[in-house]
Amino acid sequence: MFKIKNLVHDVKDVPASFIFEHFCSLKEKLTGQDIKIKSMFNPKERTPSMCIYVDGQKVYKFKDFSTGKGGSGIEMVKLLLDLSYHQACKLIVEKYNDYVLHNNGGYDIKEFKKASKYKVTSYNMRNWSTQDQYFWTQFNIGSKLLEAHIVRPLESYCMTKDDNELCIKGLYLYGYFKTDGTLYKIYQPKTLDKKFIKVNSYVQGYEQLKGHSNLLITSSLKDLMSVKSLGLHIDVIAPDSENTILKSEVMEDLDNKYKNIILLFDYDDAGMEAMNKYKEKYPNIKTAVLPMSKDISDSIKDFGAKEVRNRLVPILDKKI
């Protein structure tokens, strides 16, 4: 017999893990591990980019890197089914109680521990190769820019989790370093999944600011260097990703230094949504769009540096 007391009346009593298991039709039970699935908001997606993860409060949340959407399970249901907050809560309670009634009294809500994750613990560097030269120069990025932003070619790197070690070796592996030599990110562009492995938080380009009057914020270090290759009189930085909003103290510092701060993220839905979130938090920030390829570096690869410069300069001039 099921127990009536297992039925709930408030969405706060519904485990967040249940919401994701049910509405995402997960094949595995969430017990503390992070998982990645294909976007629930982008049916055309081929490579999974929607992360369901445990936050610092041991509560499951989601981040969909395909569209930039993220938040709680309630927020996911609200966005997924185009419901109001109240409607989403009501539906979640109904689905949970229905599950309880048809599964002999309930849902296993044993306390779980956040699963450990692989962390980069070592790496080996190598010399630059002709393959590296071809890869970077197609984005108009040469050795001077790579040296200035401390990009180094890696032969391999190792990650550990508990007592397990995983070592990766390949031709197109690059380490991104701070000026003090600290590794903060690994970039593996030829990998479909996990192109970036974050090691430490860092505002890319912050240590290379020149003190120009205006600042451009791009979505990646590669875009940042591509912009600099065009010879524009503007400073450029990039957060960890376009889905990472710079902290208030960082933005306040930048606002005191620059006449104008302009966002130029990817030319896709995720990029547009990320810029809108910045505008909501920082109303004075300006936004710009380069309607060419997905991002600045790809636009240079597809159309050439001269064409990108000719089209980008008037766009930025209007903002400045």
C-alpha positions in Angstrom: 0.0 0.0 0.0 1.2 3.5 -0.8 1.2 6.1 1.9 -1.0 9.1 1.4 1.5 11.3 3.3 3.8 10.9 0.3 1.5 13.1 -1.8 2.5 16.7 -1.9 0.7 20.0 -2.3 3.7 22.4 -2.6 6.3 22.3 -5.4 8.9 22.9 -2.8 8.3 19.3 -1.6 9.0 17.8 -5.0 12.6 16.7 -5.4 14.4 18.6 -8.1 15.9 15.4 -9.3 12.4 14.1 -10.1 11.6 17.1 -12.2 14.6 16.6 -14.5 14.2 12.8 -14.6 10.5 13.1 -15.6 10.5 16.1 -17.9 13.7 15.2 -19.7 12.8 11.5 -19.9 16.2 10.6 -18.4 17.2 6.9 -18.6 19.3 7.1 -15.4 18.4 8.2 -11.9 20.0 11.3 -10.6 21.9 10.4 -7.5 24.5 13.2 -7.3 26.2 12.9 -10.7 26.3 15.6 -13.4 25.0 14.5 -16.8 24.9 16.1 -20.3 22.1 15.5 -22.7 20.9 17.0 -26.0 19.2 20.4 -25.6 15.5 20.2 -24.7 15.2 23.6 -26.4 17.1 23.0 -29.6 15.8 19.9 -31.5 18.4 20.4 -34.2 21.3 19.9 -31.9 23.7 17.0 -32.7 26.2 17.2 -29.9 24.8 17.2 -26.3 25.2 20.6 -24.7 22.6 20.7 -21.9 24.1 20.1 -18.5 22.1 18.9 -15.5 24.3 19.4 -12.5 24.3 19.7 -8.7 24.9 23.2 -7.4 26.6 24.3 -4.2 23.4 23.7 -2.2 23.1 20.1 -3.4 20.2 20.9 -5.6 19.9 19.9 -9.3 19.8 22.7 -11.9 20.4 23.0 -15.6 22.5 25.0 -18.1 21.7 24.7 -21.8 24.8 26.0 -23.7 23.0 25.7 -27.0 20.5 28.4 -26.1 22.0 30.0 -23.0 19.0 29.0 -20.9 19.5 27.8 -17.3 18.2 27.6 -13.8 16.0 25.5 -11.6 13.8 22.5 -12.6 10.7 24.8 -12.3 12.3 27.3 -14.7 13.1 24.5 -17.2 9.5 23.3 -17.2 8.2 26.9 -17.5 10.4 27.6 -20.5 10.0 24.2 -22.1 6.2 24.2 -22.1 5.7 28.0 -22.3 3.9 28.1 -18.9 3.6 30.8 -16.2 5.5 30.1 -13.0 2.3 29.1 -11.2 1.2 26.8 -14.1 4.6 25.1 -14.1 4.5 24.5 -10.3 1.0 23.1 -10.6 2.0 20.7 -13.4 5.1 19.5 -11.5 3.0 18.7 -8.4 0.4 16.9 -10.5 3.1 14.8 -12.3 4.9 14.0 -9.0 1.7 12.9 -7.2 0.7 10.8 -10.2 4.1 9.1 -10.0 3.6 8.4 -6.3 0.2 6.9 -6.9 1.5 4.6 -9.6 4.8 3.6 -8.0 3.7 2.0 -4.7 4.1 5.0 -2.5 6.7 7.2 -3.8 10.0 8.4 -5.1 13.3 7.5 -3.5 14.6 10.8 -1.9 17.6 9.4 -0.1 20.2 12.1 0.5 22.9 11.9 -2.1 26.5 13.1 -2.2 27.7 15.3 -5.0 29.8 13.1 -7.3 33.4 13.9 -7.6 34.7 15.3 -10.9 37.9 14.9 -12.9 40.4 17.7 -12.3 43.5 18.6 -14.3 46.5 17.7 -12.2 49.4 17.8 -14.7 50.4 18.6 -18.3 53.3 18.4 -20.6 54.2 21.1 -23.1 55.7 20.6 -26.6 57.1 22.8 -29.4 54.9 24.6 -32.0 54.3 22.7 -35.2 53.2 23.5 -38.8 49.7 22.1 -37.9 49.5 24.6 -35.1 50.5 27.4 -37.5 47.8 26.4 -40.0 45.2 26.2 -37.3 45.8 29.6 -35.8 46.6 31.6 -38.8 43.3 30.8 -40.5 41.8 33.1 -37.8 44.5 35.7 -38.5 46.2 34.9 -35.2 50.0 34.8 -35.3 52.8 34.0 -32.9 52.9 37.5 -31.3 49.3 37.3 -30.2 49.7 33.8 -29.0 52.7 34.8 -27.0 51.1 38.0 -25.6 48.1 35.9 -24.3 50.3 33.0 -23.2 48.8 30.3 -25.3 51.1 27.2 -25.3 50.9 23.9 -27.2 50.5 20.9 -25.1 51.7 17.3 -25.7 49.3 15.9 -23.1 47.5 16.5 -19.9 46.2 14.3 -17.1 43.1 14.5 -14.9 42.3 12.6 -11.7 39.1 11.7 -9.9 39.3 9.8 -6.6 41.9 7.1 -7.4 41.4 7.2 -11.2 43.7 9.0 -13.6 42.9 9.9 -17.2 45.6 11.1 -19.6 44.9 12.8 -22.9 47.4 13.1 -25.8 46.9 14.7 -29.2 48.1 17.1 -31.8 45.7 20.0 -31.3 45.9 20.6 -27.5 46.6 24.1 -26.1 47.0 25.5 -22.6 45.8 29.0 -21.7 47.9 30.5 -19.0 47.9 33.6 -16.7 51.0 35.9 -16.6 52.1 34.1 -13.4 52.3 30.8 -15.3 49.0 29.4 -13.8 47.1 27.2 -16.2 43.4 28.3 -16.3 42.0 26.5 -19.4 42.7 23.7 -21.9 41.5 24.1 -25.4 41.1 21.1 -27.7 39.4 22.4 -30.9 39.3 19.1 -32.8 37.2 17.5 -30.1 33.4 17.5 -30.6 32.7 17.3 -26.9 34.6 19.1 -24.2 36.4 21.6 -26.4 37.2 23.6 -23.3 38.3 22.3 -19.9 38.2 24.9 -17.2 40.9 24.7 -14.6 40.6 28.2 -12.9 38.4 31.2 -13.3 39.9 34.0 -15.2 38.9 37.1 -17.2 40.8 36.5 -20.4 42.7 39.6 -21.7 42.4 41.4 -18.4 46.2 41.3 -17.9 46.9 42.6 -21.4 44.7 45.7 -21.3 46.4 48.7 -23.0 44.3 51.6 -21.6 42.4 52.5 -24.7 39.2 54.6 -24.4 36.8 51.8 -25.3 36.4 48.2 -24.3 35.0 45.2 -26.4 33.9 42.0 -24.6 34.0 38.9 -26.8 32.9 35.3 -26.1 36.3 33.6 -26.3 40.0 34.1 -26.2 40.2 33.1 -29.9 37.7 35.8 -30.8 39.6 38.3 -28.6 42.9 37.6 -30.5 41.1 37.7 -33.8 39.8 41.2 -33.0 43.3 42.4 -31.9 44.7 41.1 -35.2 42.6 43.7 -37.0 44.6 46.5 -35.5 41.7 48.4 -33.9 42.3 50.9 -31.2 40.2 49.2 -28.6 40.9 47.0 -25.6 39.4 43.5 -25.6 38.5 41.0 -22.9 36.6 37.7 -22.7 34.9 36.0 -19.7 35.3 32.2 -19.2 32.5 31.8 -21.7 29.7 34.0 -23.0 27.4 32.2 -20.5 29.5 33.6 -17.6 28.4 37.0 -16.6 31.3 39.1 -15.2 30.9 40.0 -11.5 29.7 43.3 -10.4 33.0 44.4 -8.9 34.8 43.6 -12.2 32.2 45.5 -14.3 32.4 48.5 -11.9 36.2 48.6 -12.3 35.9 48.5 -16.1 33.1 51.1 -16.1 35.4 53.5 -14.3 38.2 52.9 -16.8 36.4 53.0 -20.1 34.2 55.5 -22.0 32.2 52.7 -23.7 31.9 49.0 -23.0 30.5 47.0 -25.9 29.5 43.3 -26.1 30.1 41.3 -29.3 29.1 37.7 -28.7 28.4 34.9 -31.1 25.9 35.5 -33.9 23.4 32.8 -32.8 20.5 32.4 -30.4 22.8 31.6 -27.4 25.0 34.7 -28.1 21.9 36.9 -28.4 20.4 35.6 -25.2 23.7 36.0 -23.3 23.9 39.6 -24.4 20.4 40.2 -23.2 21.2 38.8 -19.8 24.2 41.3 -19.6 21.8 44.1 -20.5 19.4 43.1 -17.8 22.1 43.2 -15.2 24.2 46.1 -16.6 21.8 48.5 -18.5 24.5 50.9 -19.5 26.5 48.3 -21.5 26.2 48.4 -25.3 25.7 45.5 -27.6 26.9 44.9 -31.2 26.2 42.2 -33.8 28.4 41.1 -36.7 26.0 39.3 -39.1 28.6 37.1 -40.8 29.7 33.7 -39.5 28.9 32.3 -36.0 31.7 34.3 -34.4 34.5 36.8 -35.2 37.2 34.2 -35.7 35.1 32.1 -38.0 34.1 35.2 -39.9 37.8 35.9 -40.6 38.3 32.4 -41.6 35.3 32.4 -44.0 35.6 36.0 -45.4 39.1 37.2 -44.7 40.5 39.7 -42.2 40.1 42.7 -44.5 36.4 42.1 -45.1 35.7 41.6 -41.4 37.5 44.8 -40.5 35.6 46.7 -43.2 32.3 45.5 -41.8 33.1 45.6 -38.1 34.6 49.1 -37.8 31.3 50.9 -38.9 29.4 48.8 -36.4 31.6 49.7 -33.5 31.8 53.3 -34.6 28.1 53.6 -34.2 28.3 52.4 -30.6 31.2 54.6 -29.7 
